[in-house]
Amino acid sequence: MTRTLLLFDIDGTLLLSGGAGIRAMADAGAQLFGDGFSLDGFDLAGKLDPVIYRELADRHGIDDAHLYHDAFRDLYLSRLRSEIARTAHHVHLMPGILDTLTELRRRNQQTNDAQLGLLSGNYRAAVPIKFTVVGLDPAWFQITALGDDAPSRPELTLLAMRKYEAHWREKADPKHVVVIGDTPHDVHCAKAHGCVSFCVATGRYSIAELDAAGADIAVENLSDPTPLFDLIG
């Protein structure tokens, strides 16, 4: 049997958190480093959370930033939990996501040809915070490569492939590894290992921009998941 590993990004692909993540990071930074800490004009799209912290620390001239990372992460997660709870009505799934995941899970139970996974820059502990409010279960995604698991997004792709191999005791064929995201970063981390790049224009990038970045397939959203299902098997 040929199994296809489907690695979903989270923010901008599965869901939108209504800016809760940005506000939580800004609040955590201000609490730790003072009111001058700001994310104004900073581009977070497609970046790993620890990388975002390092870039923000450099931007604000914070010395020995690595000494404060764990404190920042813990403050951020605490603030994220509060922000998500406070603005839950602004957090929502992207079009077609729940139906797509439901069908993929049903299909996997019947034929075992589609392995659900996550490839995201989020801290691991942030995932259940975001998922709970929109009715997703982290347990649906057996193969995960998240922001605190590797130093770069391409290395997350490689990690996910290695986890697949350890789980199934078979080599992960890059032609059957699909990275699903909404930014050029998602394209690049797929292409770095010869994987398939499937993009949705549900974030800040258009189909044309995603095509230009090298996406194998770019669609408006997953209201019609047929192009994704066609890649399985």
N, C-alpha and C positions, 0 to 999 in steps of 0.2 A: 504493500500500500504506500502511496505517496501522500505524506502529510504536509500541509501548508501551515507554517508558523505565521500568525498575524499579530504584529506588534503595534499596538495602538498608543499614540501619544494621548495626553490627557487634556491640557488646557488648549482651547481653540479647536480641538478635534472631537473629544468626547463631550466636553462641557465648557461652559463659561461660568466663572465664579463671580461675575459682576464687579470685578475690581477688588475683591476681598483679599486676594493674595498680595497685590500691590500695597494696599492700605496696611496690611499686617506687617509687611516687610518695612515699610516706612515707620510704622509705630515702634517696631522692635529696634530699628536702628536709632531712632530718636531717644528711646528709653536708655539705650546702651551708650550712645555717643553724643547725645545732646540734640537740641532742636534744629541745628544746622544740617542734620542728616536728611537728605531728600532724594527721591527717585524721579524728580521732575526731569523730563527729557531723556530718561534712561530707557533703553530698549531691552526688555526682558524676553522677547519672543524666542522660543526655541532653546534657551540657555538652561544649563543645569543650575539648580539652586545654590550649591556651594560656589560655582563660578560667578553667579550674580553677586554673592556676598563679597568675593575677592575683588571684583571690578568696582563695586560700590565703595569698598574700603580704600582702594587705590584712588578713586575719584575724590574721596574726602580726606585723603592724606593721613589715614589711620596707620600708625606704626604698629608693628608686631600684630597685624590683623589676625593671624592664625591663632593667637592666644585667646581671642574672643569669639571664634567661630561657633563653638558649642553653645555658648551663652546666647549668641544671636539666634542660632537655630531654635533653641528651646523657647526663647521669647517669641520668635516668629510663629511657631506652632501654637503657642498659647493664644496669641492675638488672632491667628487664623481661625481657630476654633470659635472665638468670640465673634469675629466678623461674619463668619459663615452663618452662625446662629442668628445674628442680628439682622442680616440681609438675605435670609434664605429665599425670599420671594424673588430675588434677582439672580439666583443661581439656577441654571437650567441646562438640560441636555441639548446637544445639537440635533438638528432635524434628522430623523430616521435612525438615531443611534440605538434606542432601546429595542426597536423592532429588529434591527440588524444583529445586535448581540443576542437577542432571544432566538433568532433563527440559526445563528452560528452555534449556539449552545445545543439547540435541538439537533442540528445536523451532526455535531460532534458526538452526541450520545448515540446516534444511529449508525454513523459510518466512521467516526473517529478520524476524519480526514482534515479537520481544521483545529489547530491548536491556538487558543486565545492567549495573548500575552500583552504586557505593557512595556513600552520603552518611553520613558518620560524623564524630564529634568527635575521633577518634584522630589523633595525629600520623601523617603519611604513613609514616614509617619504622617505626612500631609495627605496621602492618598485616601485613607478611610475618612478623614475629616471632610474632604470634598465629595467623596462618593456617597456617603450616608444620606446627605440631604437630597440627592437626586435619584435615590433608589438603586444605585449600583452596588455590587458586592465585590470587593477585591479578590475573593476566592474564585470568582469566575475566570480569573486570569492566572493560569498556572505558571507561566514563564514570565518573570519580571526582571527588568533592568532599570533601576531608578537612580535619581540624582546623586545619592550618596554611595552608589555601588562602583563607580568608575570616574576617572577625571575628565572624560570627554564623551560626547555623544557617540562618535564612531566606536569607542571602546565599549559603550553600552550595547551596541549592536552585536559586537563580538561576544560579549558576556552572555547575552540572550541565546545566541547560537550554541555556546558551550553548555548552558543550562539545558537546552533542548536535547543536546547529545547525551548529557548525563541522565536525563529523564527517560529517553526512549532507547538509549543504547544504539543509536544510529547517527550517522553524520548528517548535519544540517546542510541541505543543498541550498545555496544562496538563491537559486532560481525559484525556490519554494519558501523563501522568507520574505514577507511583505511588511515593509515599514509604512505605517499609516499615520500621516501627520498633516500639519497645515502650514509649515514654514520651510524655507530652503535648508535649514539645519536638518530637518527630517530627511530631505532628499539626499543631502551630502552624507549622512551617516548610513544610509542604505547603500549608496553607490560605493562607499569606501570598502565594502565587502562583497560587491557584486549582487546585492539584494535588489528586490523590486521596490520601487518607490511609488506609493499610492497616496495622492494628496487630495485634501478637501479644502475648498476655498471658504472655510467657515471662520478663519482667523483674519489677520490683517492683510494677507496676500491674495491676489486675484489668481484665477486660473492661468492667465497669461504669464504672470510672474512666476508661478510654480512650474509651468511648462519651460520657461526660460532657464529656470534653475536646474532642469534636467529630470523632472518627474516623468516616470513612465506612463502614469495615468493621473490626470487631474480632473476632478469633478466639482460641481458646485457644492454638493453635500451628499449625504447618504440616504436621502429620501427614497432614492432608487438604488439599492445596493447591488444591483445586477453586475456592474463592472467589477466589483470586489469579489462577488461570488464566483465569477467566471475565472478568477485566478486560482481557485482552489482545486487541488487534485491534478 
